[in-house]
């Protein structure tokens, strides 16, 4: 049965991203866990030690996953081209972040992979994901566990997420999906956020010196909606029109001031 699941084309679009993994044994163990569940894309962001004989030994028969692993310097490179980014994290009770449990994550992942790639991002063994890295995620995901002892080894966490994705292929295979517009890529979303930031300043809505958290809230709001390409184009068109009108108004004011001789 597992061989059948591995042939599901959706699994090939799931990208496991590890941020600054400190122990090479964890990388090898994760490669093995991925192959067990039919996943093959492994991306390493600034691993402390890789390639490594320890990683190879732990990978066992998953040397192909390990050898094909891509090493990059930034999370932006790791998630480039994806349509959905989910960060694995312990459940945050003090931060208003869109959150899913691991099973909900798997369902959403399998709904999205038909349209493009999905990145499941795992942070450092000791400190997890930084706020800046969480800003890149559409959702944060957690594994329900004993509230008195919820810490999981990163290899175990990846195994659980990979297993749920494998099981979700069985569920998704019996449900047909209606037409959906193509989701925006992470690069397209970053372009939109840059445009939004500039436009809000141009219309004098945003003072960057006094609203440091504002853009983070805007990211959370739009990330929850999973914007498609057409929606991003519409929003950027609105921003451009607002900027154009703001510039016209400023030009009229300047003309009036000059005409009055002030």
MARBA-3410 file (N, C-alpha, C, O; in Angstrom, 1 decimal):
262
0.8,-1.2,0.0,0.0,0.0,0.0,0.9,1.3,0.0,0.5,2.2,-0.7 ~ 2.0,1.3,0.8,2.8,2.4,0.8,3.4,2.8,-0.6,3.5,3.9,-0.9 ~ 3.7,1.7,-1.3,4.3,2.0,-2.7,3.3,2.7,-3.5,3.6,3.6,-4.3 ~ 2.0,2.4,-3.4,0.9,3.1,-4.1,0.9,4.6,-3.7,0.8,5.5,-4.6 ~ 1.0,4.9,-2.4,0.9,6.2,-1.9,2.1,7.0,-2.5,2.0,8.2,-2.8
3.3,6.4,-2.5,4.5,7.1,-3.0,4.3,7.5,-4.4,5.0,8.5,-4.8 ~ 3.5,6.8,-5.2,3.3,7.2,-6.6,2.4,8.4,-6.7,2.3,9.0,-7.8 ~ 1.7,8.8,-5.6,0.9,10.0,-5.7,1.7,11.2,-6.1,2.6,11.6,-5.3 ~ 1.4,11.9,-7.2,2.2,13.0,-7.6,2.3,14.2,-6.7,3.2,15.0,-6.7 ~ 1.3,14.3,-5.8,1.2,15.4,-4.9,2.4,15.3,-3.9,2.9,16.4,-3.5
2.8,14.1,-3.5,3.9,14.0,-2.5,5.2,14.6,-3.0,6.0,15.1,-2.2 ~ 5.4,14.6,-4.3,6.6,15.1,-4.9,6.7,16.6,-4.8,7.8,17.2,-4.9 ~ 5.6,17.2,-4.5,5.5,18.7,-4.4,5.6,19.2,-2.9,5.5,20.4,-2.7 ~ 5.9,18.3,-2.0,6.1,18.7,-0.6,7.5,18.8,-0.3,8.3,17.9,-0.5 ~ 7.9,20.0,0.1,9.3,20.3,0.4,9.5,20.5,1.9,8.9,21.3,2.6
10.4,19.6,2.5,10.8,19.7,3.9,12.0,20.7,4.0,13.0,20.4,3.4 ~ 11.8,21.7,4.8,12.9,22.7,4.9,13.3,22.7,6.4,12.5,22.8,7.3 ~ 14.6,22.5,6.6,15.2,22.5,7.9,16.1,23.7,8.1,17.0,24.0,7.2 ~ 15.9,24.5,9.1,16.6,25.8,9.4,17.8,25.5,10.3,17.6,25.2,11.5 ~ 19.0,25.7,9.9,20.2,25.7,10.7,20.2,24.5,11.7,20.5,24.6,12.9
20.0,23.3,11.1,20.1,22.1,11.9,21.5,21.9,12.4,22.4,22.0,11.7 ~ 21.6,21.7,13.8,22.9,21.6,14.4,23.5,20.2,14.4,24.7,20.1,14.3 ~ 22.7,19.2,14.4,23.2,17.8,14.5,23.0,17.1,13.2,21.9,16.9,12.8 ~ 24.1,16.6,12.5,23.9,16.0,11.2,23.1,14.7,11.3,22.5,14.2,10.3 ~ 23.1,14.0,12.5,22.3,12.8,12.7,20.9,13.1,12.5,20.1,12.2,12.0
20.4,14.2,12.9,19.0,14.6,12.7,18.7,14.7,11.2,17.6,14.3,10.8 ~ 19.6,15.3,10.4,19.4,15.4,9.0,19.2,14.0,8.3,18.3,13.8,7.5 ~ 20.1,13.1,8.7,20.0,11.7,8.2,18.8,11.0,8.6,18.1,10.4,7.8 ~ 18.4,11.2,9.9,17.2,10.5,10.3,15.9,11.1,9.6,15.0,10.3,9.3 ~ 15.9,12.4,9.4,14.8,13.0,8.7,14.7,12.5,7.2,13.6,12.3,6.7
15.9,12.4,6.6,15.9,11.8,5.2,15.2,10.4,5.2,14.5,10.1,4.3 ~ 15.5,9.6,6.2,15.0,8.3,6.2,13.5,8.4,6.5,12.7,7.6,5.9 ~ 13.1,9.2,7.4,11.6,9.4,7.7,10.9,9.9,6.5,9.8,9.4,6.2 ~ 11.5,10.8,5.7,10.8,11.3,4.5,10.6,10.1,3.5,9.5,10.0,2.9 ~ 11.7,9.3,3.3,11.5,8.3,2.3,10.5,7.2,2.7,9.8,6.7,1.9
10.4,7.0,4.0,9.4,6.0,4.5,8.0,6.5,4.1,7.2,5.6,3.8 ~ 7.8,7.8,4.1,6.5,8.3,3.8,6.3,8.8,2.4,5.3,9.5,2.1 ~ 7.3,8.6,1.5,7.1,8.9,0.1,7.5,10.4,-0.2,7.2,10.8,-1.3 ~ 8.2,11.1,0.7,8.6,12.4,0.4,10.1,12.4,-0.1,10.8,11.5,0.3 ~ 10.4,13.4,-0.9,11.8,13.3,-1.5,12.5,14.7,-1.5,13.7,14.7,-1.7
11.8,15.8,-1.3,12.4,17.1,-1.4,12.9,17.6,0.0,12.1,17.8,0.8 ~ 14.2,17.6,0.1,14.8,18.1,1.4,15.7,19.3,1.1,16.6,19.3,0.3 ~ 15.4,20.4,1.8,16.2,21.7,1.7,16.7,22.1,3.0,16.0,22.1,4.0 ~ 18.0,22.3,3.1,18.7,22.6,4.3,19.2,24.1,4.2,19.9,24.5,3.3 ~ 18.8,24.9,5.2,19.2,26.3,5.3,20.4,26.3,6.3,20.2,26.2,7.5
21.6,26.6,5.8,22.8,26.8,6.6,22.9,25.7,7.7,23.0,26.0,8.9 ~ 23.0,24.4,7.3,23.2,23.4,8.3,24.6,23.5,8.9,25.5,24.0,8.3 ~ 24.7,23.2,10.2,26.0,23.3,10.9,27.1,22.4,10.3,28.2,22.7,10.2 ~ 26.6,21.1,9.9,27.6,20.2,9.3,26.9,19.3,8.3,26.1,18.5,8.6 ~ 27.2,19.6,7.0,26.7,18.8,5.9,27.5,19.1,4.7,27.8,20.3,4.4
27.9,18.1,3.9,27.6,16.7,4.1,28.3,16.1,5.3,29.2,16.7,5.9 ~ 27.9,14.9,5.7,28.4,14.4,7.0,28.3,12.8,6.9,27.2,12.3,6.5 ~ 29.3,12.2,7.4,29.3,10.7,7.5,28.2,10.3,8.5,27.6,9.2,8.3 ~ 28.0,11.1,9.5,27.0,10.8,10.5,25.6,10.8,9.9,24.7,9.9,10.1 ~ 25.3,11.8,9.1,24.0,12.0,8.4,23.8,10.8,7.5,22.7,10.2,7.4
24.9,10.4,6.7,24.8,9.3,5.8,24.5,8.0,6.5,23.6,7.2,6.0 ~ 25.1,7.8,7.7,24.9,6.6,8.4,23.4,6.5,8.9,22.8,5.4,8.9 ~ 22.9,7.6,9.4,21.5,7.7,9.9,20.5,7.5,8.8,19.4,7.1,9.1 ~ 20.9,8.0,7.6,19.9,7.9,6.5,19.6,6.5,6.1,18.6,6.2,5.5 ~ 20.6,5.6,6.3,20.4,4.2,6.0,20.2,4.1,4.5,21.0,4.5,3.7
19.0,3.5,4.1,18.7,3.3,2.6,18.1,4.6,2.0,17.6,4.5,0.9 ~ 18.1,5.7,2.7,17.5,6.9,2.1,18.7,7.8,1.6,18.5,9.1,1.6 ~ 19.7,7.2,1.1,20.9,8.0,0.6,20.5,8.9,-0.6,21.0,10.0,-0.8 ~ 19.5,8.5,-1.4,19.1,9.3,-2.5,18.4,10.6,-2.1,18.7,11.6,-2.7 ~ 17.6,10.5,-1.0,17.0,11.8,-0.5,18.1,12.7,0.0,18.1,13.9,-0.2
19.1,12.1,0.7,20.2,12.9,1.3,21.0,13.5,0.3,21.4,14.7,0.3 ~ 21.4,12.7,-0.7,22.3,13.2,-1.8,21.6,14.3,-2.7,22.3,15.1,-3.2 ~ 20.3,14.2,-2.8,19.6,15.2,-3.6,19.2,16.5,-2.8,18.7,17.4,-3.3 ~ 19.6,16.5,-1.5,19.2,17.6,-0.6,19.9,18.9,-1.1,21.0,18.9,-1.6 ~ 19.1,20.0,-1.1,19.6,21.3,-1.6,20.0,22.1,-0.4,19.3,22.2,0.6
21.2,22.7,-0.4,21.7,23.5,0.7,21.7,25.0,0.2,22.2,25.3,-0.8 ~ 21.0,25.8,1.0,20.9,27.2,0.7,21.2,28.1,1.9,21.4,27.6,3.0 ~ 21.3,29.4,1.7,21.7,30.3,2.8,20.6,31.0,3.5,20.8,31.5,4.6 ~ 19.4,31.1,2.9,18.3,31.8,3.5,17.0,31.1,3.3,16.9,30.2,2.5 ~ 16.1,31.4,4.2,14.7,30.8,4.1,14.1,31.3,2.8,13.3,30.5,2.2
14.4,32.5,2.3,13.8,32.9,1.0,14.1,32.0,-0.1,13.3,31.7,-1.0 ~ 15.4,31.6,-0.1,15.8,30.6,-1.2,15.1,29.3,-1.0,14.8,28.6,-2.0 ~ 15.0,28.9,0.3,14.4,27.6,0.6,12.9,27.5,0.1,12.5,26.4,-0.3 ~ 12.2,28.6,0.3,10.7,28.5,0.0,10.4,29.1,-1.4,9.2,29.2,-1.8 ~ 11.4,29.5,-2.2,11.2,30.1,-3.5,10.3,29.2,-4.4,10.6,28.0,-4.5
9.3,29.8,-5.0,8.5,29.1,-5.9,7.3,28.4,-5.3,6.5,27.8,-6.0 ~ 7.2,28.3,-4.0,6.1,27.6,-3.3,4.9,28.4,-3.3,4.9,29.6,-3.4 ~ 3.7,27.7,-3.1,2.4,28.3,-3.1,1.9,28.4,-1.6,1.0,29.1,-1.3 ~ 2.5,27.6,-0.7,2.0,27.5,0.7,3.2,27.2,1.5,4.0,26.3,1.2 ~ 3.4,28.0,2.6,4.5,27.8,3.6,3.9,27.6,4.9,3.2,28.5,5.4
4.2,26.5,5.6,3.7,26.2,6.9,4.9,26.0,7.8,5.8,25.2,7.5 ~ 5.0,26.7,8.9,6.1,26.6,9.9,5.7,25.7,11.0,4.6,25.9,11.7 ~ 6.5,24.7,11.4,6.2,23.8,12.5,6.7,24.5,13.8,7.8,25.0,13.8 ~ 5.8,24.6,14.8,6.2,25.3,16.0,5.3,24.8,17.1,4.2,24.3,16.9 ~ 5.9,24.9,18.4,5.1,24.6,19.5,3.9,25.6,19.5,4.1,26.7,19.1
2.8,25.2,20.0,1.6,26.1,19.9,1.9,27.4,20.7,2.2,27.3,21.9 ~ 1.7,28.5,20.1,1.9,29.8,20.7,0.6,30.4,21.2,-0.3,30.7,20.5 ~ 0.6,30.6,22.5,-0.7,31.1,23.1,-0.7,32.6,23.2,-1.7,33.2,23.4 ~ 0.5,33.2,23.1,0.6,34.7,23.3,0.7,35.4,22.0,0.8,36.6,22.0 ~ 0.8,34.7,20.9,0.9,35.3,19.6,-0.3,35.0,18.7,-0.6,33.8,18.5
-0.9,36.0,18.2,-2.1,35.8,17.3,-1.6,35.4,15.9,-1.6,36.3,15.0 ~ -1.3,34.2,15.7,-0.8,33.7,14.4,-1.8,32.6,13.9,-2.3,31.8,14.7 ~ -2.1,32.6,12.6,-2.9,31.5,12.1,-2.3,30.2,12.4,-1.2,29.9,12.0 ~ -3.1,29.3,13.0,-2.5,28.0,13.4,-3.3,26.8,13.0,-4.6,26.9,12.9 ~ -2.7,25.7,12.7,-3.3,24.5,12.4,-2.7,23.4,13.2,-1.5,23.5,13.7
-3.4,22.3,13.4,-2.7,21.1,13.9,-2.1,20.3,12.8,-2.4,20.6,11.6 ~ -1.4,19.3,13.1,-0.7,18.5,12.0,-1.6,17.9,11.0,-1.3,17.8,9.8 ~ -2.8,17.4,11.4,-3.7,16.8,10.5,-4.4,17.8,9.6,-4.5,17.6,8.4 ~ -4.7,19.0,10.2,-5.2,20.0,9.3,-4.2,20.5,8.3,-4.5,20.8,7.2 ~ -2.9,20.5,8.7,-1.8,20.9,7.9,-1.7,20.0,6.7,-1.6,20.4,5.5
-1.8,18.7,7.0,-1.7,17.7,5.9,-2.8,17.8,4.9,-2.6,17.7,3.7 ~ -4.0,18.0,5.4,-5.2,18.2,4.5,-5.0,19.4,3.6,-5.2,19.3,2.4 ~ -4.6,20.6,4.2,-4.4,21.8,3.4,-3.2,21.6,2.4,-3.3,22.0,1.3 ~ -2.2,20.9,2.9,-1.0,20.6,2.0,-1.5,19.8,0.8,-1.1,20.2,-0.4 ~ -2.2,18.8,1.0,-2.6,17.9,-0.2,-3.6,18.7,-1.1,-3.8,18.3,-2.2
-4.4,19.6,-0.5,-5.3,20.4,-1.4,-4.5,21.4,-2.2,-4.9,21.8,-3.3 ~ -3.3,21.8,-1.7,-2.5,22.8,-2.4,-1.5,22.2,-3.4,-1.2,22.9,-4.4 ~ -1.0,21.0,-3.2,0.1,20.5,-4.0,-0.4,20.2,-5.5,0.5,20.1,-6.4 ~ -1.7,20.2,-5.7,-2.1,20.0,-7.1,-1.9,21.3,-7.9,-1.8,21.3,-9.1 ~ -1.7,22.4,-7.2,-1.5,23.7,-7.8,0.0,24.1,-7.8,0.4,25.0,-8.5
0.8,23.5,-7.0,2.2,23.9,-6.9,2.8,23.3,-5.6,2.2,22.4,-5.0 ~ 4.0,23.7,-5.3,4.8,23.2,-4.2,4.4,23.8,-2.9,4.0,25.0,-2.8 ~ 4.6,23.0,-1.8,4.3,23.4,-0.4,5.6,23.2,0.4,6.3,22.2,0.3 ~ 5.9,24.2,1.2,7.1,24.1,2.1,6.6,23.9,3.5,5.9,24.7,4.0 ~ 7.1,22.8,4.1,6.9,22.6,5.6,8.2,22.9,6.2,9.2,22.2,6.0
8.3,24.0,7.1,9.5,24.5,7.6,9.7,24.2,9.1,8.8,24.4,9.9 ~ 10.9,23.6,9.4,11.2,23.2,10.7,12.4,24.0,11.2,13.4,24.1,10.5 ~ 12.3,24.6,12.4,13.3,25.4,13.0,14.4,24.7,13.7,14.6,23.5,13.6 ~ 15.3,25.5,14.3,16.4,24.9,15.0,16.0,24.0,16.2,15.0,24.2,16.7 ~ 16.9,23.0,16.5,16.5,22.1,17.5,16.3,22.8,18.9,15.5,22.4,19.6
17.1,23.8,19.1,17.0,24.5,20.5,16.1,25.7,20.6,15.6,26.0,21.6 ~ 15.9,26.4,19.4,15.1,27.6,19.5,14.0,27.8,18.5,13.3,28.7,18.5 ~ 13.9,26.8,17.6,12.8,26.8,16.7,12.9,27.9,15.6,14.0,28.2,15.2 ~ 11.8,28.5,15.2,11.8,29.5,14.2,11.9,30.9,14.8,11.3,31.2,15.8 ~ 12.6,31.8,14.1,12.6,33.2,14.6,11.3,33.9,14.1,10.6,33.4,13.3
11.0,35.1,14.7,9.9,35.9,14.2,9.9,36.2,12.8,8.9,36.1,12.1 ~ 11.1,36.6,12.3,11.3,36.9,10.9,11.0,35.7,10.0,10.4,35.9,8.9 ~ 11.3,34.5,10.4,11.0,33.3,9.7,9.6,33.0,9.7,9.0,32.5,8.7 ~ 8.9,33.2,10.9,7.5,32.9,11.0,6.7,33.9,10.1,5.6,33.6,9.6 ~ 7.3,35.1,9.9,6.6,36.1,9.0,6.5,35.5,7.6,5.6,35.9,6.9
7.3,34.6,7.2,7.3,34.1,5.9,6.3,33.0,5.7,6.0,32.5,4.6 ~ 5.7,32.5,6.8,4.7,31.4,6.8,3.3,31.9,6.7,2.9,32.9,7.3 ~ 2.5,31.1,5.9,1.1,31.4,5.9,0.4,30.9,7.2,-0.5,31.6,7.7 ~ 0.9,29.8,7.7,0.4,29.2,9.0,1.5,28.7,9.8,2.6,28.4,9.3 ~ 1.2,28.6,11.1,2.1,27.8,12.0,1.3,26.5,12.3,0.1,26.5,12.5
2.1,25.4,12.5,1.4,24.2,12.7,2.0,23.5,13.9,3.2,23.6,14.2 ~ 1.2,22.8,14.7,1.7,22.1,15.9,1.2,20.7,15.9,0.2,20.3,15.3 ~ 1.9,19.9,16.7,1.5,18.5,16.9,0.8,18.4,18.3,1.5,18.6,19.3 ~ -0.5,18.1,18.4,-1.1,17.9,19.7,-0.4,16.9,20.5,-0.1,15.8,20.0 ~ 0.0,17.2,21.8,0.7,16.3,22.6,0.5,16.6,24.1,-0.4,17.4,24.4
1.1,15.8,24.9,1.0,16.0,26.4,1.4,17.4,26.7,2.5,17.8,26.6 ~ 0.4,18.2,27.3,0.7,19.6,27.6,1.8,19.8,28.7,2.4,20.8,28.8 ~ 2.1,18.7,29.4,3.1,18.7,30.4,4.5,18.4,29.9,5.5,18.5,30.6 ~ 4.5,17.8,28.7,5.8,17.5,28.0,5.6,17.4,26.5,5.4,16.4,25.9 ~ 5.6,18.6,25.9,5.2,18.7,24.5,6.4,18.8,23.6,6.2,18.9,22.3
7.6,18.8,24.1,8.8,18.9,23.2,9.1,17.6,22.5,9.2,16.5,23.0 ~ 9.2,17.8,21.1,9.5,16.6,20.3,10.8,16.8,19.6,11.2,17.9,19.2 ~ 11.6,15.7,19.4,12.8,15.8,18.6,12.4,16.1,17.2,11.3,15.7,16.7 ~ 13.2,16.9,16.5,12.9,17.4,15.2,12.6,16.2,14.2,11.8,16.3,13.3 ~ 13.4,15.1,14.4,13.2,14.0,13.5,11.8,13.4,13.7,11.1,13.0,12.7
11.4,13.3,15.0,10.1,12.8,15.3,9.0,13.7,14.7,8.0,13.2,14.2 ~ 9.2,15.0,14.8,8.2,15.9,14.3,8.0,15.8,12.8,6.9,15.8,12.3 ~ 9.1,15.7,12.1,9.1,15.6,10.7,8.4,14.2,10.3,7.6,14.2,9.4 ~ 8.7,13.2,11.1,8.0,11.9,10.8,6.5,12.0,10.9,5.8,11.4,10.1 ~ 6.0,12.7,12.0,4.6,12.8,12.2,3.9,13.6,11.0,2.9,13.2,10.5
4.6,14.7,10.7,4.0,15.5,9.6,4.0,14.7,8.2,3.0,14.8,7.5 ~ 5.1,14.0,8.0,5.2,13.2,6.8,4.2,12.1,6.7,3.5,11.9,5.7 ~ 4.0,11.5,7.9,2.9,10.4,8.0,1.5,11.0,7.7,0.8,10.4,6.9 ~ 1.2,12.1,8.3,-0.1,12.7,8.1,-0.3,13.1,6.6,-1.4,13.0,6.1 ~ 0.8,13.5,6.0,0.7,13.9,4.5,0.4,12.6,3.7,-0.4,12.6,2.8
1.1,11.5,4.1,0.9,10.3,3.4,-0.6,9.8,3.5,-1.2,9.4,2.5 ~ -1.1,9.9,4.7,-2.5,9.5,5.0,-3.5,10.4,4.2,-4.5,9.9,3.8 ~ -3.1,11.7,4.1,-4.0,12.6,3.5,-4.1,12.3,2.0,-5.1,12.6,1.4 ~ -3.1,11.7,1.4,-3.2,11.3,0.0,-4.3,10.3,-0.3,-5.0,10.4,-1.3 ~ -4.5,9.4,0.7,-5.6,8.5,0.6,-7.0,9.2,0.6,-7.9,8.8,-0.1
-7.1,10.1,1.5,-8.3,10.9,1.7,-8.6,11.7,0.4,-9.7,11.7,-0.1 ~ -7.6,12.5,0.0,-7.8,13.4,-1.1,-8.0,12.6,-2.4,-8.7,13.2,-3.3 ~ -7.6,11.4,-2.5,-7.7,10.7,-3.8,-9.1,10.4,-4.1,-9.5,10.1,-5.3 ~ -10.0,10.4,-3.1,-11.4,10.0,-3.4,-12.3,11.2,-3.5,-13.5,11.1,-3.7 ~ -11.7,12.4,-3.4,-12.5,13.7,-3.5,-12.0,14.5,-4.7,-10.8,14.7,-4.9
-13.0,14.8,-5.6,-12.6,15.6,-6.7,-12.7,17.1,-6.3,-13.5,17.5,-5.5 ~ -11.8,17.9,-6.9,-11.8,19.3,-6.6,-12.3,20.2,-7.8,-12.1,19.8,-8.9 ~ -13.0,21.2,-7.4,-13.5,22.1,-8.4,-12.3,23.0,-8.9,-11.2,22.9,-8.5 ~ -12.6,23.9,-9.9,-11.6,24.8,-10.5,-11.1,25.7,-9.4,-11.9,26.3,-8.6 ~ -9.8,25.9,-9.4,-9.2,26.9,-8.5,-8.2,27.7,-9.3,-7.4,27.1,-10.1
-8.1,29.0,-9.0,-7.1,29.8,-9.7,-5.8,29.4,-9.1,-5.7,29.0,-8.0 ~ -4.7,29.7,-9.9,-3.4,29.3,-9.4,-2.9,30.3,-8.3,-3.1,31.5,-8.4 ~ -2.5,29.7,-7.2,-2.0,30.4,-6.0,-0.8,31.2,-6.3,0.0,30.9,-7.2 ~ -0.7,32.4,-5.7,0.5,33.2,-5.8,1.7,32.5,-5.2,1.6,31.9,-4.2 ~ 2.9,32.7,-5.8,4.1,32.2,-5.2,4.6,33.1,-4.1,4.1,34.2,-3.9
5.6,32.6,-3.3,6.1,33.4,-2.3,6.8,34.7,-2.8,6.7,35.7,-2.1 ~ 7.4,34.6,-4.0,8.0,35.8,-4.5,7.0,36.8,-4.9,7.2,38.0,-4.7 ~ 5.8,36.3,-5.5,4.8,37.3,-5.8,4.2,37.9,-4.6,3.8,39.1,-4.6 ~ 4.0,37.1,-3.5,3.5,37.7,-2.3,4.5,38.7,-1.7,4.1,39.8,-1.2 ~ 5.8,38.4,-1.7,6.8,39.4,-1.2,6.7,40.7,-2.0,6.9,41.8,-1.4
6.6,40.6,-3.3,6.4,41.7,-4.2,5.2,42.6,-3.8,5.2,43.8,-3.7 ~ 4.1,41.9,-3.5,2.9,42.5,-3.0,3.1,43.3,-1.7,2.7,44.4,-1.5 ~ 3.8,42.6,-0.7,4.0,43.2,0.6,4.9,44.4,0.5,4.7,45.4,1.1 ~ 5.9,44.3,-0.4,6.8,45.5,-0.6,6.0,46.7,-1.2,6.1,47.8,-0.8 ~ 5.1,46.3,-2.2,4.3,47.3,-2.8,3.3,48.0,-1.8,3.1,49.2,-1.8
2.7,47.1,-1.0,1.8,47.6,0.0,2.5,48.5,1.0,1.9,49.6,1.4 ~ 3.6,48.1,1.5,4.4,49.0,2.4,4.7,50.3,1.8,4.5,51.4,2.5 ~ 5.1,50.4,0.6,5.4,51.6,-0.1,4.2,52.5,-0.3,4.2,53.7,-0.1 ~ 3.1,51.8,-0.8,1.8,52.5,-1.1,1.2,53.2,0.2,0.8,54.3,0.1 ~ 1.3,52.4,1.3,0.7,53.0,2.5,1.5,54.2,3.0,1.0,55.1,3.7
2.8,54.3,2.7,3.6,55.5,3.0,3.2,56.6,2.0,3.1,57.7,2.4 ~ 3.0,56.2,0.7,2.8,57.2,-0.3,1.4,58.0,0.0,1.3,59.1,-0.3 ~ 0.5,57.2,0.5,-0.8,57.8,0.8,-0.9,58.4,2.2,-1.9,58.8,2.7 ~ 0.3,58.4,2.9,0.5,58.9,4.3,-0.4,58.2,5.3,-0.9,58.9,6.2 ~ -0.6,56.9,5.1,-1.4,56.1,6.1,-0.4,55.5,7.1,-0.7,55.4,8.3
0.8,55.2,6.7,1.7,54.4,7.5,3.0,55.3,7.8,3.6,55.8,6.9 ~ 3.3,55.4,9.0,4.5,56.0,9.5,5.5,54.9,9.9,5.2,54.3,11.0 ~ 6.5,54.5,9.1,7.3,53.4,9.4,8.0,53.5,10.8,8.4,52.5,11.3 ~ 8.1,54.7,11.3,8.8,54.9,12.6,7.9,54.6,13.8,8.4,54.5,14.9 ~ 6.6,54.5,13.5,5.7,54.4,14.6,4.8,53.1,14.5,4.0,52.8,15.4
4.9,52.4,13.4,4.1,51.2,13.1,4.9,50.0,12.8,4.7,49.3,11.8 ~ 5.9,49.7,13.7,6.8,48.5,13.4,6.1,47.2,13.2,6.5,46.3,12.5 ~ 4.9,47.0,14.0,4.2,45.7,13.9,3.1,45.7,12.9,2.5,44.6,12.7 ~ 2.8,46.8,12.3,1.7,46.9,11.4,1.8,45.9,10.2,0.9,45.2,9.9 ~ 3.0,45.9,9.6,3.1,45.0,8.4,3.1,43.6,8.8,2.6,42.7,8.0
3.5,43.2,10.0,3.4,41.8,10.4,1.9,41.4,10.5,1.5,40.3,10.1 ~ 1.1,42.3,11.0,-0.4,42.0,11.1,-1.0,41.9,9.7,-1.8,41.1,9.5 ~ -0.5,42.8,8.8,-1.0,42.7,7.4,-0.6,41.4,6.8,-1.4,40.8,6.1 ~ 0.6,40.9,7.0,1.0,39.7,6.5,0.2,38.5,7.0,-0.3,37.7,6.2 ~ -0.1,38.5,8.3,-0.9,37.5,8.9,-2.3,37.5,8.2,-2.8,36.4,7.9
-2.9,38.6,8.0,-4.2,38.7,7.5,-4.3,38.2,6.1,-5.1,37.4,5.7 ~ -3.3,38.6,5.2,-3.4,38.2,3.8,-2.9,36.7,3.7,-3.4,36.0,2.8 ~ -2.0,36.3,4.5,-1.5,34.9,4.4,-2.6,33.9,4.7,-2.6,32.8,4.2 ~ -3.5,34.3,5.6,-4.6,33.4,6.0,-5.5,33.1,4.8,-6.1,32.0,4.7 ~ -5.6,34.1,3.8,-6.5,33.9,2.7,-5.9,33.1,1.5,-6.7,32.7,0.7
-4.6,32.9,1.5,-3.9,32.2,0.4,-4.3,32.8,-0.9,-5.0,32.2,-1.7 ~ -3.8,34.0,-1.1,-4.1,34.8,-2.3,-3.7,34.0,-3.6,-2.6,33.4,-3.6 ~ -4.5,34.1,-4.6,-4.1,33.6,-5.9,-3.5,34.7,-6.8,-3.5,35.9,-6.4 ~ -3.0,34.3,-7.9,-2.3,35.3,-8.7,-3.2,36.5,-9.2,-2.7,37.6,-9.1 ~ -4.4,36.1,-9.6,-5.3,37.2,-10.0,-5.6,38.2,-8.9,-5.7,39.4,-9.1
-5.8,37.6,-7.7,-6.1,38.5,-6.5,-4.9,39.4,-6.2,-5.1,40.6,-5.9 ~ -3.7,38.9,-6.3,-2.5,39.7,-6.1,-2.5,40.8,-7.1,-2.2,42.0,-6.8 ~ -2.8,40.5,-8.4,-2.8,41.5,-9.4,-3.8,42.6,-9.2,-3.6,43.8,-9.4 ~ -5.0,42.2,-8.7,-6.1,43.1,-8.4,-5.6,44.1,-7.3,-5.8,45.3,-7.4 ~ -5.1,43.5,-6.2,-4.7,44.3,-5.1,-3.6,45.3,-5.4,-3.6,46.4,-5.0
-2.6,44.8,-6.2,-1.6,45.7,-6.6,-2.1,46.8,-7.6,-1.5,47.9,-7.6 ~ -3.1,46.4,-8.4,-3.7,47.5,-9.2,-4.4,48.5,-8.4,-4.3,49.7,-8.7 ~ -5.0,48.1,-7.3,-5.7,49.1,-6.4,-4.6,50.0,-5.7,-4.8,51.2,-5.6 ~ -3.5,49.4,-5.3,-2.4,50.1,-4.7,-1.8,51.1,-5.7,-1.6,52.3,-5.3 ~ -1.6,50.7,-6.9,-1.1,51.6,-7.9,-2.0,52.8,-8.2,-1.6,53.9,-8.3
-3.3,52.5,-8.2,-4.3,53.6,-8.4,-4.3,54.6,-7.3,-4.4,55.8,-7.5 ~ -4.2,54.0,-6.1,-4.1,54.9,-4.9,-2.9,55.7,-4.9,-2.9,56.9,-4.5 ~ -1.8,55.1,-5.3,-0.5,55.9,-5.3,-0.6,57.0,-6.4,-0.2,58.2,-6.1 ~ -1.2,56.7,-7.5,-1.3,57.7,-8.6,-2.2,58.8,-8.2,-1.9,60.0,-8.4 ~ -3.3,58.5,-7.5,-4.2,59.6,-7.0,-3.5,60.5,-5.9,-3.7,61.7,-5.9
-2.7,59.8,-5.1,-2.0,60.6,-4.0,-1.0,61.5,-4.6,-0.9,62.7,-4.2 ~ -0.3,61.1,-5.7,0.7,61.9,-6.3,0.0,63.1,-7.0,0.5,64.2,-7.0 ~ -1.2,62.8,-7.6,-2.0,63.9,-8.3,-2.4,65.0,-7.3,-2.3,66.2,-7.5 ~ -2.9,64.5,-6.1,-3.3,65.4,-5.1,-2.2,66.3,-4.6,-2.3,67.5,-4.4 ~ -1.0,65.6,-4.4,0.2,66.4,-3.9,0.6,67.4,-5.0,1.0,68.5,-4.6
0.5,67.0,-6.2,0.9,67.9,-7.3,-0.1,69.1,-7.4,0.4,70.3,-7.6 ~ -1.4,68.9,-7.2,-2.4,70.0,-7.1,-2.1,71.0,-6.0,-2.1,72.2,-6.1 ~ -1.8,70.4,-4.8,-1.5,71.2,-3.7,-0.2,72.1,-3.9,-0.2,73.2,-3.6 ~ 0.8,71.4,-4.5,2.0,72.2,-4.8,1.8,73.3,-5.7,2.3,74.4,-5.6 ~ 0.9,73.0,-6.7,0.6,74.1,-7.7,-0.1,75.2,-7.1,0.1,76.4,-7.4
-1.1,74.9,-6.2,-1.8,76.0,-5.5,-0.9,76.8,-4.6,-1.1,78.0,-4.6 ~ 0.0,76.1,-3.9,0.9,76.8,-3.1,1.8,77.8,-3.9,2.1,78.9,-3.5 ~ 2.3,77.2,-5.0,3.2,78.1,-5.8,2.4,79.2,-6.4,3.0,80.3,-6.5 ~ 1.1,79.0,-6.8,0.3,80.1,-7.4,0.0,81.2,-6.4,-0.2,82.3,-6.8 ~ -0.1,80.8,-5.1,-0.4,81.8,-4.1,0.8,82.6,-3.7,0.7,83.6,-2.9
2.0,82.2,-4.1,3.2,82.9,-3.8,3.7,82.6,-2.5,4.6,83.3,-2.0 ~ 3.2,81.6,-1.8,3.8,81.2,-0.5,5.1,80.5,-0.6,5.7,80.2,0.4
END
